[in-house]
Amino acid sequence: MSSTFAPEAQSNLTEFSVSELSGSIKRTVENAFDHVRVRGEISGYRGPHSSGHAYFSLKDDRSRIDAVVWKGTFSRLRFRPEEGMEVIATGKVTTFPGSSKYQIVIENLEPAGAGALMALLEERRRKLAAEGLFDKERKRPLPYLPRVIGVVTSPTGAVIRDILHRITDRFPVHVVVWPVKVQGEGSGEEVAAAIRGFNAVRPGDPMPRPDVLIVARGGGSLEDLWSFNDEIVVRAAAESAIPLISAVGHETDWTLIDHAADVRAPTPTGAAEMAVPVKADLDAQLANLSARLRGSASRQMDHRSQSLRALVRALPSLDQLLALPRRRFDEAAAGLGRSLERTTIAKRRTYERASSGLRLDLLTNRLALQRQALADRLLRADRCVERQILSEKGRLARIDASLKSLPARLAGHLQRESQHLAALIRQADTALAHTLSRSRSVLAGQDRVLQSLSYKNVLKRGYAVVRDGADRALTRAANVAEGSAISIEFADGRILAVAGETQGPTDPGQAAPAAVPPKRKAPKPDVASGPPKQGSLF
């Protein structure tokens, strides 16, 4: 009885859809926990998603809660989440109806106390040191006298005034200030952008490229100086191609940028003193060096003058230098006439010996010999030409005889080729006959297989194929609507019929009642339409 009336009692409860129930739970949770602070350890953090949102969990020794930081909130966070970091999260609790889960939507995130900050700072220092960003080999010396100094600091604080005042007192140079926030949200990104911006300046740009950079800030607590511990600031300082001086806080304040900078200054004023020397000291040193240079030059000139005078005294006189060349010249001039006479006599004797052998009879005999030699060569050439002509006539006679016998040879060759072609034709006919015989045998076998598999043979055994009006084969009675036109194909032709009332499935052990065919005269097969199309047996 109780089971009979239980549904009536339960019908008094309000009926919710799944979406309505999930929405009600969501509103209840959000109203009860619209602003909470949760302390826990970050777990499962893998960085921001491709959408810009960050998903992770907060846990303690007994429980875990899912957390999400939306993209807009994540970009404004002062601290970036890190795996294993203990934090205090501020936000609201909500549910996710799609999977029946609840989570906290974080609006603000901060480390859980100064101890956590120091632990985070030490962990970050070890990580960056392992990458080599703090190595001494990376640090470069500062230029002795820079022409342009770039300063990254707040434009409204006392730091920039102290730096400008100290540089003006020591050695006035051109100073370019890149104004940034030095505390609060986004300050780390601004400092890193300023360092990279100074490094992006090229010669010839409207703004001069600094020779040295100073990143400065006054003193403060660990939280106030935390922007200079950001990883993005440290990496920008380590990547800077311009030598960089870190002047953050007082002498006792240490930040990670101090390790990455080329030089650390105890105070911003100390950074200005490191950047430029004292002009008065340089002037005094320059005056001292100039006096020493003038004294050295005077003493050097006196020494060189004395050496030159000593060398002049050691040189011989002009008559002594020219005495030997003059004697050689006089001896050569005296022997020139005698040498010319001897040369003329020798040339005359040579001419007489050469002219004594030039007689007319010798020339006539040489011409006669040359003519006889030429006549002999012409005779030999005529004989060679006659022999060549006879040889060519014989070769032409042999070619003529060969051409006359060519038709007979061609006729014999054509006859042999014709006989060979006739033999090939006979062989091709024999091969074609054998191929056709084999093809007929294969075709007959395939036809027998086709006939054995054709549904026509099934129809001859007393079966029939039922088709609907679209000539599709019907395999089930449920597919036939009452009163629809059907066609029934037998082995000897087709008839048209109208489907009657559909009967249910019969008992396998009981014979199906015989169907009473409609009394309709079977149409005569259309002879002109040809044999009916073969349908599907199934």
DAFEN-V693639 format. One record per backbone hydrogen bond with DSSP energy under -0.5 kcal/mol. CO is the residue of the C=O (numbers start at 1). NH is the residue of the N-H. Records with the same first field share a line. If there is no record, write none. Layout:
BEGIN
CO->NH ; NH
END
This chain:
BEGIN
1->5
2->6
5->9
6->10
7->11
9->12
10->13
14->16
17->21
18->22
19->23
20->24
21->25
22->26
23->27
24->28
25->29
26->30
27->31
28->32
29->33
31->34
33->93
36->91
38->89
40->87
41->59
42->84
43->57
49->52
53->49
54->69
56->67
57->43
58->65
59->41
63->60
65->58
66->104
67->56
68->106
69->54
70->74
71->75
73->76 ; 77
74->77
82->85
85->42 ; 87
86->112
87->40 ; 89
88->110
89->38
90->107 ; 108
91->36
92->105
94->103
95->97
96->99 ; 100 ; 101
101->96
102->66
103->94 ; 105
104->68 ; 106
105->92
108->90
110->88
111->113
113->117
114->118
115->119
116->120
117->121
118->122
119->123
120->124
121->125
122->126
123->127
124->128
125->129
126->130
127->131
128->133
129->132
132->135
135->138
136->139
147->174
148->211 ; 212
149->176
150->214
151->153 ; 178
152->216
153->180
157->161
158->162
159->163
160->164
161->165
162->166
163->167
164->168
165->169
166->170
167->171
170->279
174->149
175->177
176->151
177->179
178->153
184->187
186->190
187->191
188->192
189->193
190->194
191->195
192->196
193->197
194->198
195->199
196->200
197->201
198->201
202->205
212->150
213->245
214->152 ; 216
215->247
217->249
221->225
223->226
225->228
226->229
227->230
228->257
230->234
231->235
232->236
233->237
234->238
235->239
236->240
237->240
243->213
244->262 ; 263
245->215 ; 247
246->265
247->217 ; 249
250->253
255->258 ; 259
256->259 ; 260
257->261
263->246
267->271
268->272
269->273
270->274
271->275
272->276
275->146
277->279
278->282
279->283
280->284
281->285
282->286
283->287
284->288
285->289
286->290
287->291
288->292
289->293
290->294
291->295
292->296
293->297
294->298
295->299
296->300
297->301
298->302
299->303
300->304
301->305
302->306
303->307
304->308
305->309
306->310
307->311
308->312
309->313
310->314
311->315
312->315
317->321
318->322
319->323
320->324
322->326
323->327
324->328
325->329
326->330
327->331
328->332
329->333
330->334
331->335
332->336
333->337
335->339
336->340
337->341
338->342
339->343
340->344
341->345
342->346
343->347
344->348
345->349
346->350
347->351
348->352
349->353
350->354
351->355
352->356
353->357
354->357
355->358
357->359
359->363
360->364
361->365
362->366
363->367
364->368
365->369
366->370
367->371
368->372
369->373
370->374
371->375
372->376
373->377
374->378
375->379
376->380
377->381
378->382
379->383
380->384
381->385
382->386
383->387
384->388
385->389
386->390
387->391
388->392
389->393
390->394
391->395
392->396
393->397
394->398
395->399
396->400
397->401
398->402
399->403
400->404
401->405
403->406
405->409
406->410
407->411
408->412
409->413
410->414
411->415
412->416
413->417
414->418
415->419
416->420
417->421
418->422
419->423
420->424
421->425
422->426
423->427
424->428
425->429
426->430
427->431
428->432
429->433
430->434
431->435
432->436
433->437
434->438
435->439
436->440
437->441
438->442
439->443
440->444
441->445
442->446
443->447
444->448
445->449
446->450
447->451
448->452
449->453
450->454
454->457 ; 458
455->459
456->460
457->461
458->461 ; 463
459->462 ; 491
465->489
466->474
467->487
468->471
472->468
476->479
477->480
479->481
481->484
484->499
486->497
487->467
488->490 ; 495
489->465
490->493
493->490
495->488
497->486
499->483
507->510
515->517
518->520
525->527
527->530
533->535
END
